[in-house]
Amino acid sequence: MLCGSETWPTKREKESALSTADRRMVREISGMKLSDKVGCIKMRERLGLEDTMAVLQRNRLQWYGYDVL
């Protein structure tokens, strides 16, 4: 989903849309529904996934030459 994200010019609206799409995908992968009232953070922990915005920022920093782990 974030292929080539190092060079994306993003605005808050696009980041919000990306986060919304990511949350939907995480819910689909985990098999949870909104009615289950399980937060995205807990679902990510169960699946071993990182936050999309954190990965996006890390990709950008690595593109600019920073060593980020």
N, CA, C, O and CB atoms as a CASP TS submission, in Angstrom:
PFRMAT TS
TARGET T0000
AUTHOR 0000-0000-0000
METHOD Language model
MODEL 1
PARENT N/A
ATOM      1  N   MET     1       0.807  -1.177   0.000  1.00  0.00           N
ATOM      2  CA  MET     1       0.000   0.000   0.000  1.00  0.00           C
ATOM      3  C   MET     1       0.863   1.259   0.000  1.00  0.00           C
ATOM      4  O   MET     1       0.427   2.303  -0.486  1.00  0.00           O
ATOM      5  CB  MET     1      -0.925  -0.012   1.184  1.00  0.00           C
ATOM      6  N   LEU     2       2.054   1.177   0.526  1.00  0.00           N
ATOM      7  CA  LEU     2       2.911   2.359   0.615  1.00  0.00           C
ATOM      8  C   LEU     2       4.078   2.311  -0.357  1.00  0.00           C
ATOM      9  O   LEU     2       5.091   2.974  -0.138  1.00  0.00           O
ATOM     10  CB  LEU     2       3.433   2.510   2.017  1.00  0.00           C
ATOM     11  N   CYS     3       3.953   1.549  -1.408  1.00  0.00           N
ATOM     12  CA  CYS     3       5.025   1.436  -2.388  1.00  0.00           C
ATOM     13  C   CYS     3       5.287   2.792  -3.040  1.00  0.00           C
ATOM     14  O   CYS     3       4.378   3.393  -3.613  1.00  0.00           O
ATOM     15  CB  CYS     3       4.675   0.382  -3.456  1.00  0.00           C
ATOM     16  N   GLY     4       6.503   3.263  -2.956  1.00  0.00           N
ATOM     17  CA  GLY     4       6.872   4.547  -3.526  1.00  0.00           C
ATOM     18  C   GLY     4       6.469   5.736  -2.682  1.00  0.00           C
ATOM     19  O   GLY     4       6.477   6.867  -3.166  1.00  0.00           O
ATOM     20  N   SER     5       6.119   5.503  -1.432  1.00  0.00           N
ATOM     21  CA  SER     5       5.613   6.581  -0.576  1.00  0.00           C
ATOM     22  C   SER     5       6.686   7.592  -0.185  1.00  0.00           C
ATOM     23  O   SER     5       6.372   8.638   0.384  1.00  0.00           O
ATOM     24  CB  SER     5       5.004   5.997   0.671  1.00  0.00           C
ATOM     25  N   GLU     6       7.933   7.296  -0.478  1.00  0.00           N
ATOM     26  CA  GLU     6       9.011   8.206  -0.123  1.00  0.00           C
ATOM     27  C   GLU     6       8.847   9.556  -0.817  1.00  0.00           C
ATOM     28  O   GLU     6       9.246  10.587  -0.277  1.00  0.00           O
ATOM     29  CB  GLU     6      10.360   7.592  -0.481  1.00  0.00           C
ATOM     30  N   THR     7       8.273   9.549  -1.984  1.00  0.00           N
ATOM     31  CA  THR     7       8.201  10.767  -2.786  1.00  0.00           C
ATOM     32  C   THR     7       6.794  11.340  -2.899  1.00  0.00           C
ATOM     33  O   THR     7       6.579  12.294  -3.646  1.00  0.00           O
ATOM     34  CB  THR     7       8.733  10.497  -4.156  1.00  0.00           C
ATOM     35  N   TRP     8       5.844  10.785  -2.182  1.00  0.00           N
ATOM     36  CA  TRP     8       4.467  11.280  -2.256  1.00  0.00           C
ATOM     37  C   TRP     8       4.350  12.643  -1.599  1.00  0.00           C
ATOM     38  O   TRP     8       4.776  12.806  -0.455  1.00  0.00           O
ATOM     39  CB  TRP     8       3.499  10.292  -1.593  1.00  0.00           C
ATOM     40  N   PRO     9       3.789  13.620  -2.281  1.00  0.00           N
ATOM     41  CA  PRO     9       3.454  14.872  -1.606  1.00  0.00           C
ATOM     42  C   PRO     9       2.080  14.715  -0.947  1.00  0.00           C
ATOM     43  O   PRO     9       1.064  14.679  -1.641  1.00  0.00           O
ATOM     44  CB  PRO     9       3.463  16.080  -2.612  1.00  0.00           C
ATOM     45  N   THR    10       2.041  14.622   0.362  1.00  0.00           N
ATOM     46  CA  THR    10       0.771  14.364   1.037  1.00  0.00           C
ATOM     47  C   THR    10       0.305  15.582   1.821  1.00  0.00           C
ATOM     48  O   THR    10       1.099  16.372   2.333  1.00  0.00           O
ATOM     49  CB  THR    10       0.898  13.161   1.969  1.00  0.00           C
ATOM     50  N   LYS    11      -0.999  15.697   1.890  1.00  0.00           N
ATOM     51  CA  LYS    11      -1.631  16.723   2.708  1.00  0.00           C
ATOM     52  C   LYS    11      -2.432  16.012   3.784  1.00  0.00           C
ATOM     53  O   LYS    11      -2.603  14.794   3.733  1.00  0.00           O
ATOM     54  CB  LYS    11      -2.540  17.676   1.851  1.00  0.00           C
ATOM     55  N   ARG    12      -2.913  16.752   4.737  1.00  0.00           N
ATOM     56  CA  ARG    12      -3.665  16.166   5.856  1.00  0.00           C
ATOM     57  C   ARG    12      -4.877  15.366   5.367  1.00  0.00           C
ATOM     58  O   ARG    12      -5.184  14.307   5.914  1.00  0.00           O
ATOM     59  CB  ARG    12      -4.125  17.270   6.818  1.00  0.00           C
ATOM     60  N   GLU    13      -5.562  15.873   4.340  1.00  0.00           N
ATOM     61  CA  GLU    13      -6.747  15.182   3.833  1.00  0.00           C
ATOM     62  C   GLU    13      -6.377  13.823   3.243  1.00  0.00           C
ATOM     63  O   GLU    13      -7.077  12.832   3.455  1.00  0.00           O
ATOM     64  CB  GLU    13      -7.456  16.042   2.775  1.00  0.00           C
ATOM     65  N   LYS    14      -5.274  13.787   2.505  1.00  0.00           N
ATOM     66  CA  LYS    14      -4.827  12.529   1.906  1.00  0.00           C
ATOM     67  C   LYS    14      -4.337  11.558   2.970  1.00  0.00           C
ATOM     68  O   LYS    14      -4.579  10.355   2.876  1.00  0.00           O
ATOM     69  CB  LYS    14      -3.719  12.787   0.884  1.00  0.00           C
ATOM     70  N   GLU    15      -3.648  12.078   3.985  1.00  0.00           N
ATOM     71  CA  GLU    15      -3.202  11.216   5.080  1.00  0.00           C
ATOM     72  C   GLU    15      -4.401  10.636   5.824  1.00  0.00           C
ATOM     73  O   GLU    15      -4.379   9.474   6.230  1.00  0.00           O
ATOM     74  CB  GLU    15      -2.296  11.998   6.054  1.00  0.00           C
ATOM     75  N   SER    16      -5.439  11.437   6.003  1.00  0.00           N
ATOM     76  CA  SER    16      -6.648  10.968   6.664  1.00  0.00           C
ATOM     77  C   SER    16      -7.318   9.865   5.848  1.00  0.00           C
ATOM     78  O   SER    16      -7.745   8.852   6.401  1.00  0.00           O
ATOM     79  CB  SER    16      -7.619  12.130   6.886  1.00  0.00           C
ATOM     80  N   ALA    17      -7.408  10.062   4.538  1.00  0.00           N
ATOM     81  CA  ALA    17      -8.008   9.048   3.671  1.00  0.00           C
ATOM     82  C   ALA    17      -7.181   7.765   3.680  1.00  0.00           C
ATOM     83  O   ALA    17      -7.739   6.667   3.667  1.00  0.00           O
ATOM     84  CB  ALA    17      -8.143   9.581   2.237  1.00  0.00           C
ATOM     85  N   LEU    18      -5.861   7.897   3.702  1.00  0.00           N
ATOM     86  CA  LEU    18      -4.975   6.739   3.746  1.00  0.00           C
ATOM     87  C   LEU    18      -5.147   5.977   5.057  1.00  0.00           C
ATOM     88  O   LEU    18      -5.175   4.746   5.062  1.00  0.00           O
ATOM     89  CB  LEU    18      -3.514   7.175   3.572  1.00  0.00           C
ATOM     90  N   SER    19      -5.261   6.701   6.163  1.00  0.00           N
ATOM     91  CA  SER    19      -5.470   6.061   7.464  1.00  0.00           C
ATOM     92  C   SER    19      -6.810   5.337   7.527  1.00  0.00           C
ATOM     93  O   SER    19      -6.906   4.244   8.084  1.00  0.00           O
ATOM     94  CB  SER    19      -5.390   7.097   8.581  1.00  0.00           C
ATOM     95  N   THR    20      -7.845   5.953   6.952  1.00  0.00           N
ATOM     96  CA  THR    20      -9.167   5.331   6.941  1.00  0.00           C
ATOM     97  C   THR    20      -9.141   4.044   6.145  1.00  0.00           C
ATOM     98  O   THR    20      -9.675   3.027   6.588  1.00  0.00           O
ATOM     99  CB  THR    20     -10.212   6.286   6.364  1.00  0.00           C
ATOM    100  N   ALA    21      -8.526   4.077   4.976  1.00  0.00           N
ATOM    101  CA  ALA    21      -8.427   2.871   4.153  1.00  0.00           C
ATOM    102  C   ALA    21      -7.630   1.785   4.876  1.00  0.00           C
ATOM    103  O   ALA    21      -7.971   0.604   4.811  1.00  0.00           O
ATOM    104  CB  ALA    21      -7.773   3.198   2.798  1.00  0.00           C
ATOM    105  N   ASP    22      -6.567   2.200   5.563  1.00  0.00           N
ATOM    106  CA  ASP    22      -5.744   1.243   6.302  1.00  0.00           C
ATOM    107  C   ASP    22      -6.541   0.588   7.427  1.00  0.00           C
ATOM    108  O   ASP    22      -6.456  -0.624   7.626  1.00  0.00           O
ATOM    109  CB  ASP    22      -4.500   1.937   6.872  1.00  0.00           C
ATOM    110  N   ARG    23      -7.313   1.386   8.161  1.00  0.00           N
ATOM    111  CA  ARG    23      -8.124   0.823   9.246  1.00  0.00           C
ATOM    112  C   ARG    23      -9.139  -0.189   8.707  1.00  0.00           C
ATOM    113  O   ARG    23      -9.369  -1.232   9.319  1.00  0.00           O
ATOM    114  CB  ARG    23      -8.852   1.945  10.008  1.00  0.00           C
ATOM    115  N   ARG    24      -9.731   0.121   7.577  1.00  0.00           N
ATOM    116  CA  ARG    24     -10.678  -0.822   6.964  1.00  0.00           C
ATOM    117  C   ARG    24      -9.989  -2.127   6.594  1.00  0.00           C
ATOM    118  O   ARG    24     -10.532  -3.210   6.813  1.00  0.00           O
ATOM    119  CB  ARG    24     -11.326  -0.202   5.717  1.00  0.00           C
ATOM    120  N   MET    25      -8.791  -2.019   6.033  1.00  0.00           N
ATOM    121  CA  MET    25      -8.049  -3.226   5.655  1.00  0.00           C
ATOM    122  C   MET    25      -7.665  -4.050   6.874  1.00  0.00           C
ATOM    123  O   MET    25      -7.739  -5.278   6.848  1.00  0.00           O
ATOM    124  CB  MET    25      -6.796  -2.856   4.867  1.00  0.00           C
ATOM    125  N   VAL    26      -7.254  -3.371   7.944  1.00  0.00           N
ATOM    126  CA  VAL    26      -6.881  -4.091   9.169  1.00  0.00           C
ATOM    127  C   VAL    26      -8.101  -4.817   9.735  1.00  0.00           C
ATOM    128  O   VAL    26      -7.991  -5.962  10.172  1.00  0.00           O
ATOM    129  CB  VAL    26      -6.291  -3.112  10.229  1.00  0.00           C
ATOM    130  N   ARG    27      -9.252  -4.165   9.731  1.00  0.00           N
ATOM    131  CA  ARG    27     -10.471  -4.822  10.211  1.00  0.00           C
ATOM    132  C   ARG    27     -10.819  -6.035   9.355  1.00  0.00           C
ATOM    133  O   ARG    27     -11.225  -7.074   9.877  1.00  0.00           O
ATOM    134  CB  ARG    27     -11.643  -3.833  10.219  1.00  0.00           C
ATOM    135  N   GLU    28     -10.660  -5.903   8.051  1.00  0.00           N
ATOM    136  CA  GLU    28     -10.958  -7.015   7.142  1.00  0.00           C
ATOM    137  C   GLU    28     -10.014  -8.186   7.381  1.00  0.00           C
ATOM    138  O   GLU    28     -10.442  -9.339   7.441  1.00  0.00           O
ATOM    139  CB  GLU    28     -10.862  -6.554   5.682  1.00  0.00           C
ATOM    140  N   ILE    29      -8.729  -7.883   7.515  1.00  0.00           N
ATOM    141  CA  ILE    29      -7.730  -8.930   7.740  1.00  0.00           C
ATOM    142  C   ILE    29      -7.976  -9.647   9.063  1.00  0.00           C
ATOM    143  O   ILE    29      -7.876 -10.872   9.141  1.00  0.00           O
ATOM    144  CB  ILE    29      -6.315  -8.333   7.719  1.00  0.00           C
ATOM    145  N   SER    30      -8.296  -8.880  10.101  1.00  0.00           N
ATOM    146  CA  SER    30      -8.466  -9.476  11.431  1.00  0.00           C
ATOM    147  C   SER    30      -9.819 -10.162  11.587  1.00  0.00           C
ATOM    148  O   SER    30     -10.013 -10.948  12.515  1.00  0.00           O
ATOM    149  CB  SER    30      -8.307  -8.412  12.504  1.00  0.00           C
ATOM    150  N   GLY    31     -10.754  -9.872  10.689  1.00  0.00           N
ATOM    151  CA  GLY    31     -12.064 -10.499  10.778  1.00  0.00           C
ATOM    152  C   GLY    31     -12.967  -9.846  11.802  1.00  0.00           C
ATOM    153  O   GLY    31     -13.993 -10.417  12.171  1.00  0.00           O
ATOM    154  N   MET    32     -12.610  -8.667  12.265  1.00  0.00           N
ATOM    155  CA  MET    32     -13.412  -7.949  13.256  1.00  0.00           C
ATOM    156  C   MET    32     -14.403  -7.022  12.566  1.00  0.00           C
ATOM    157  O   MET    32     -14.213  -6.612  11.421  1.00  0.00           O
ATOM    158  CB  MET    32     -12.508  -7.149  14.209  1.00  0.00           C
ATOM    159  N   LYS    33     -15.458  -6.706  13.292  1.00  0.00           N
ATOM    160  CA  LYS    33     -16.451  -5.758  12.810  1.00  0.00           C
ATOM    161  C   LYS    33     -16.461  -4.558  13.745  1.00  0.00           C
ATOM    162  O   LYS    33     -15.939  -4.625  14.857  1.00  0.00           O
ATOM    163  CB  LYS    33     -17.863  -6.412  12.718  1.00  0.00           C
ATOM    164  N   LEU    34     -17.055  -3.469  13.293  1.00  0.00           N
ATOM    165  CA  LEU    34     -17.162  -2.293  14.151  1.00  0.00           C
ATOM    166  C   LEU    34     -17.983  -2.604  15.397  1.00  0.00           C
ATOM    167  O   LEU    34     -17.735  -2.048  16.467  1.00  0.00           O
ATOM    168  CB  LEU    34     -17.787  -1.123  13.383  1.00  0.00           C
ATOM    169  N   SER    35     -18.950  -3.483  15.254  1.00  0.00           N
ATOM    170  CA  SER    35     -19.800  -3.829  16.392  1.00  0.00           C
ATOM    171  C   SER    35     -19.049  -4.619  17.471  1.00  0.00           C
ATOM    172  O   SER    35     -19.524  -4.729  18.601  1.00  0.00           O
ATOM    173  CB  SER    35     -20.994  -4.630  15.913  1.00  0.00           C
ATOM    174  N   ASP    36     -17.879  -5.167  17.124  1.00  0.00           N
ATOM    175  CA  ASP    36     -17.073  -5.891  18.116  1.00  0.00           C
ATOM    176  C   ASP    36     -16.384  -4.947  19.089  1.00  0.00           C
ATOM    177  O   ASP    36     -15.927  -5.374  20.149  1.00  0.00           O
ATOM    178  CB  ASP    36     -16.030  -6.754  17.420  1.00  0.00           C
ATOM    179  N   LYS    37     -16.306  -3.658  18.737  1.00  0.00           N
ATOM    180  CA  LYS    37     -15.730  -2.624  19.593  1.00  0.00           C
ATOM    181  C   LYS    37     -14.293  -2.936  20.014  1.00  0.00           C
ATOM    182  O   LYS    37     -13.925  -2.776  21.178  1.00  0.00           O
ATOM    183  CB  LYS    37     -16.590  -2.445  20.822  1.00  0.00           C
ATOM    184  N   VAL    38     -13.492  -3.380  19.050  1.00  0.00           N
ATOM    185  CA  VAL    38     -12.073  -3.621  19.286  1.00  0.00           C
ATOM    186  C   VAL    38     -11.317  -2.517  18.578  1.00  0.00           C
ATOM    187  O   VAL    38     -11.537  -2.284  17.390  1.00  0.00           O
ATOM    188  CB  VAL    38     -11.624  -5.044  18.784  1.00  0.00           C
ATOM    189  N   GLY    39     -10.432  -1.836  19.280  1.00  0.00           N
ATOM    190  CA  GLY    39      -9.692  -0.722  18.710  1.00  0.00           C
ATOM    191  C   GLY    39      -8.653  -1.162  17.692  1.00  0.00           C
ATOM    192  O   GLY    39      -8.190  -2.302  17.703  1.00  0.00           O
ATOM    193  N   CYS    40      -8.300  -0.240  16.819  1.00  0.00           N
ATOM    194  CA  CYS    40      -7.318  -0.529  15.780  1.00  0.00           C
ATOM    195  C   CYS    40      -5.946  -0.846  16.364  1.00  0.00           C
ATOM    196  O   CYS    40      -5.206  -1.663  15.817  1.00  0.00           O
ATOM    197  CB  CYS    40      -7.211   0.642  14.824  1.00  0.00           C
ATOM    198  N   ILE    41      -5.614  -0.205  17.462  1.00  0.00           N
ATOM    199  CA  ILE    41      -4.306  -0.451  18.086  1.00  0.00           C
ATOM    200  C   ILE    41      -4.205  -1.900  18.546  1.00  0.00           C
ATOM    201  O   ILE    41      -3.176  -2.544  18.345  1.00  0.00           O
ATOM    202  CB  ILE    41      -4.079   0.507  19.281  1.00  0.00           C
ATOM    203  N   LYS    42      -5.254  -2.412  19.155  1.00  0.00           N
ATOM    204  CA  LYS    42      -5.241  -3.806  19.616  1.00  0.00           C
ATOM    205  C   LYS    42      -5.209  -4.773  18.441  1.00  0.00           C
ATOM    206  O   LYS    42      -4.531  -5.800  18.493  1.00  0.00           O
ATOM    207  CB  LYS    42      -6.464  -4.092  20.494  1.00  0.00           C
ATOM    208  N   MET    43      -5.950  -4.439  17.372  1.00  0.00           N
ATOM    209  CA  MET    43      -5.935  -5.313  16.193  1.00  0.00           C
ATOM    210  C   MET    43      -4.550  -5.329  15.555  1.00  0.00           C
ATOM    211  O   MET    43      -4.077  -6.379  15.120  1.00  0.00           O
ATOM    212  CB  MET    43      -6.990  -4.855  15.163  1.00  0.00           C
ATOM    213  N   ARG    44      -3.897  -4.162  15.497  1.00  0.00           N
ATOM    214  CA  ARG    44      -2.550  -4.099  14.941  1.00  0.00           C
ATOM    215  C   ARG    44      -1.566  -4.920  15.771  1.00  0.00           C
ATOM    216  O   ARG    44      -0.699  -5.597  15.220  1.00  0.00           O
ATOM    217  CB  ARG    44      -2.082  -2.649  14.858  1.00  0.00           C
ATOM    218  N   GLU    45      -1.700  -4.859  17.090  1.00  0.00           N
ATOM    219  CA  GLU    45      -0.828  -5.643  17.969  1.00  0.00           C
ATOM    220  C   GLU    45      -1.022  -7.127  17.727  1.00  0.00           C
ATOM    221  O   GLU    45      -0.048  -7.877  17.672  1.00  0.00           O
ATOM    222  CB  GLU    45      -1.098  -5.308  19.443  1.00  0.00           C
ATOM    223  N   ARG    46      -2.261  -7.561  17.583  1.00  0.00           N
ATOM    224  CA  ARG    46      -2.550  -8.975  17.331  1.00  0.00           C
ATOM    225  C   ARG    46      -1.959  -9.448  16.009  1.00  0.00           C
ATOM    226  O   ARG    46      -1.452 -10.565  15.905  1.00  0.00           O
ATOM    227  CB  ARG    46      -4.054  -9.212  17.337  1.00  0.00           C
ATOM    228  N   LEU    47      -2.034  -8.577  14.994  1.00  0.00           N
ATOM    229  CA  LEU    47      -1.542  -8.933  13.672  1.00  0.00           C
ATOM    230  C   LEU    47      -0.061  -8.646  13.480  1.00  0.00           C
ATOM    231  O   LEU    47       0.544  -9.121  12.519  1.00  0.00           O
ATOM    232  CB  LEU    47      -2.324  -8.204  12.635  1.00  0.00           C
ATOM    233  N   GLY    48       0.531  -7.867  14.391  1.00  0.00           N
ATOM    234  CA  GLY    48       1.938  -7.517  14.271  1.00  0.00           C
ATOM    235  C   GLY    48       2.198  -6.469  13.200  1.00  0.00           C
ATOM    236  O   GLY    48       3.228  -6.511  12.526  1.00  0.00           O
ATOM    237  N   LEU    49       1.270  -5.526  13.038  1.00  0.00           N
ATOM    238  CA  LEU    49       1.388  -4.482  12.019  1.00  0.00           C
ATOM    239  C   LEU    49       1.765  -3.149  12.647  1.00  0.00           C
ATOM    240  O   LEU    49       1.438  -2.874  13.802  1.00  0.00           O
ATOM    241  CB  LEU    49       0.078  -4.342  11.239  1.00  0.00           C
ATOM    242  N   GLU    50       2.462  -2.323  11.866  1.00  0.00           N
ATOM    243  CA  GLU    50       2.813  -0.973  12.307  1.00  0.00           C
ATOM    244  C   GLU    50       1.762   0.015  11.816  1.00  0.00           C
ATOM    245  O   GLU    50       0.986  -0.280  10.908  1.00  0.00           O
ATOM    246  CB  GLU    50       4.220  -0.571  11.793  1.00  0.00           C
ATOM    247  N   ASP    51       1.750   1.180  12.427  1.00  0.00           N
ATOM    248  CA  ASP    51       0.862   2.249  11.998  1.00  0.00           C
ATOM    249  C   ASP    51       1.311   2.764  10.631  1.00  0.00           C
ATOM    250  O   ASP    51       2.507   2.937  10.392  1.00  0.00           O
ATOM    251  CB  ASP    51       0.838   3.399  13.039  1.00  0.00           C
ATOM    252  N   THR    52       0.367   3.004   9.747  1.00  0.00           N
ATOM    253  CA  THR    52       0.674   3.432   8.387  1.00  0.00           C
ATOM    254  C   THR    52       1.389   4.767   8.347  1.00  0.00           C
ATOM    255  O   THR    52       2.336   4.937   7.580  1.00  0.00           O
ATOM    256  CB  THR    52      -0.587   3.512   7.575  1.00  0.00           C
ATOM    257  N   MET    53       0.957   5.706   9.152  1.00  0.00           N
ATOM    258  CA  MET    53       1.583   7.028   9.140  1.00  0.00           C
ATOM    259  C   MET    53       3.018   6.964   9.659  1.00  0.00           C
ATOM    260  O   MET    53       3.875   7.717   9.196  1.00  0.00           O
ATOM    261  CB  MET    53       0.764   8.012   9.980  1.00  0.00           C
ATOM    262  N   ALA    54       3.287   6.084  10.605  1.00  0.00           N
ATOM    263  CA  ALA    54       4.653   5.920  11.104  1.00  0.00           C
ATOM    264  C   ALA    54       5.551   5.333  10.018  1.00  0.00           C
ATOM    265  O   ALA    54       6.698   5.753   9.861  1.00  0.00           O
ATOM    266  CB  ALA    54       4.668   5.020  12.357  1.00  0.00           C
ATOM    267  N   VAL    55       5.037   4.378   9.283  1.00  0.00           N
ATOM    268  CA  VAL    55       5.803   3.776   8.190  1.00  0.00           C
ATOM    269  C   VAL    55       6.037   4.797   7.087  1.00  0.00           C
ATOM    270  O   VAL    55       7.128   4.864   6.522  1.00  0.00           O
ATOM    271  CB  VAL    55       5.075   2.539   7.627  1.00  0.00           C
ATOM    272  N   LEU    56       5.023   5.588   6.780  1.00  0.00           N
ATOM    273  CA  LEU    56       5.142   6.627   5.764  1.00  0.00           C
ATOM    274  C   LEU    56       6.240   7.627   6.138  1.00  0.00           C
ATOM    275  O   LEU    56       7.068   7.985   5.300  1.00  0.00           O
ATOM    276  CB  LEU    56       3.796   7.352   5.579  1.00  0.00           C
ATOM    277  N   GLN    57       6.246   8.071   7.378  1.00  0.00           N
ATOM    278  CA  GLN    57       7.264   9.016   7.828  1.00  0.00           C
ATOM    279  C   GLN    57       8.648   8.381   7.829  1.00  0.00           C
ATOM    280  O   GLN    57       9.623   9.025   7.440  1.00  0.00           O
ATOM    281  CB  GLN    57       6.927   9.533   9.222  1.00  0.00           C
ATOM    282  N   ARG    58       8.745   7.129   8.260  1.00  0.00           N
ATOM    283  CA  ARG    58      10.041   6.451   8.255  1.00  0.00           C
ATOM    284  C   ARG    58      10.578   6.309   6.830  1.00  0.00           C
ATOM    285  O   ARG    58      11.773   6.489   6.597  1.00  0.00           O
ATOM    286  CB  ARG    58       9.925   5.068   8.918  1.00  0.00           C
ATOM    287  N   ASN    59       9.696   5.986   5.876  1.00  0.00           N
ATOM    288  CA  ASN    59      10.121   5.875   4.477  1.00  0.00           C
ATOM    289  C   ASN    59      10.664   7.199   3.954  1.00  0.00           C
ATOM    290  O   ASN    59      11.674   7.231   3.252  1.00  0.00           O
ATOM    291  CB  ASN    59       8.955   5.410   3.602  1.00  0.00           C
ATOM    292  N   ARG    60       9.986   8.293   4.302  1.00  0.00           N
ATOM    293  CA  ARG    60      10.448   9.605   3.861  1.00  0.00           C
ATOM    294  C   ARG    60      11.813   9.938   4.445  1.00  0.00           C
ATOM    295  O   ARG    60      12.696  10.422   3.738  1.00  0.00           O
ATOM    296  CB  ARG    60       9.441  10.679   4.248  1.00  0.00           C
ATOM    297  N   LEU    61      11.983   9.679   5.734  1.00  0.00           N
ATOM    298  CA  LEU    61      13.262   9.979   6.383  1.00  0.00           C
ATOM    299  C   LEU    61      14.390   9.149   5.791  1.00  0.00           C
ATOM    300  O   LEU    61      15.494   9.660   5.600  1.00  0.00           O
ATOM    301  CB  LEU    61      13.170   9.732   7.888  1.00  0.00           C
ATOM    302  N   GLN    62      14.137   7.888   5.500  1.00  0.00           N
ATOM    303  CA  GLN    62      15.147   7.041   4.883  1.00  0.00           C
ATOM    304  C   GLN    62      15.491   7.542   3.484  1.00  0.00           C
ATOM    305  O   GLN    62      16.643   7.460   3.058  1.00  0.00           O
ATOM    306  CB  GLN    62      14.664   5.589   4.823  1.00  0.00           C
ATOM    307  N   TRP    63      14.509   8.054   2.781  1.00  0.00           N
ATOM    308  CA  TRP    63      14.728   8.596   1.441  1.00  0.00           C
ATOM    309  C   TRP    63      15.694   9.790   1.499  1.00  0.00           C
ATOM    310  O   TRP    63      16.528   9.973   0.612  1.00  0.00           O
ATOM    311  CB  TRP    63      13.380   9.020   0.802  1.00  0.00           C
ATOM    312  N   TYR    64      15.563  10.590   2.555  1.00  0.00           N
ATOM    313  CA  TYR    64      16.415  11.765   2.714  1.00  0.00           C
ATOM    314  C   TYR    64      17.782  11.419   3.308  1.00  0.00           C
ATOM    315  O   TYR    64      18.622  12.304   3.472  1.00  0.00           O
ATOM    316  CB  TYR    64      15.720  12.789   3.591  1.00  0.00           C
ATOM    317  N   GLY    65      18.016  10.145   3.633  1.00  0.00           N
ATOM    318  CA  GLY    65      19.329   9.725   4.078  1.00  0.00           C
ATOM    319  C   GLY    65      19.489   9.514   5.564  1.00  0.00           C
ATOM    320  O   GLY    65      20.608   9.302   6.032  1.00  0.00           O
ATOM    321  N   TYR    66      18.410   9.566   6.323  1.00  0.00           N
ATOM    322  CA  TYR    66      18.500   9.327   7.762  1.00  0.00           C
ATOM    323  C   TYR    66      18.456   7.841   8.054  1.00  0.00           C
ATOM    324  O   TYR    66      17.756   7.087   7.378  1.00  0.00           O
ATOM    325  CB  TYR    66      17.369  10.048   8.506  1.00  0.00           C
ATOM    326  N   ASP    67      19.205   7.422   9.063  1.00  0.00           N
ATOM    327  CA  ASP    67      19.160   6.025   9.511  1.00  0.00           C
ATOM    328  C   ASP    67      18.082   5.886  10.546  1.00  0.00           C
ATOM    329  O   ASP    67      18.264   6.271  11.701  1.00  0.00           O
ATOM    330  CB  ASP    67      20.523   5.561  10.078  1.00  0.00           C
ATOM    331  N   VAL    68      16.958   5.338  10.142  1.00  0.00           N
ATOM    332  CA  VAL    68      15.818   5.190  11.030  1.00  0.00           C
ATOM    333  C   VAL    68      15.499   3.702  11.138  1.00  0.00           C
ATOM    334  O   VAL    68      15.369   3.008  10.129  1.00  0.00           O
ATOM    335  CB  VAL    68      14.583   6.004  10.517  1.00  0.00           C
ATOM    336  N   LEU    69      15.376   3.232  12.355  1.00  0.00           N
ATOM    337  CA  LEU    69      15.012   1.824  12.558  1.00  0.00           C
ATOM    338  C   LEU    69      13.733   1.700  13.271  1.00  0.00           C
ATOM    339  O   LEU    69      13.275   0.586  13.527  1.00  0.00           O
ATOM    340  CB  LEU    69      16.066   1.091  13.310  1.00  0.00           C
TER
END
